[in-house]
């Protein structure tokens, strides 16, 4: 879970949070402040059952902002197509 102990500077986190949808950013900030799930739910006006998924999605979205993702994966490197006709000489 995203926390103060993450190896990213506070400024980076703050900047990254501005790129997230408000609900996720607020949930992460409230969680970092030490609020429990019931308090977070009350502040955000969401069911308590939605807090954990909200934190998890928010964390994933935050990581995607902080950690650059590769443009292409290894399978589609090149022209975007894979050659299914090459079967290793078979």
Secondary structure, 3 states (H helix, E strand, C coil): CCCCCCCCCHHHHHHHHCCCCHHHHHHHHHHHCCCCHHHHHHHHCCCCHHHHHHHHHHHHHHHHHHCCCCCCCHHHCCCCCCCCCCCCCC
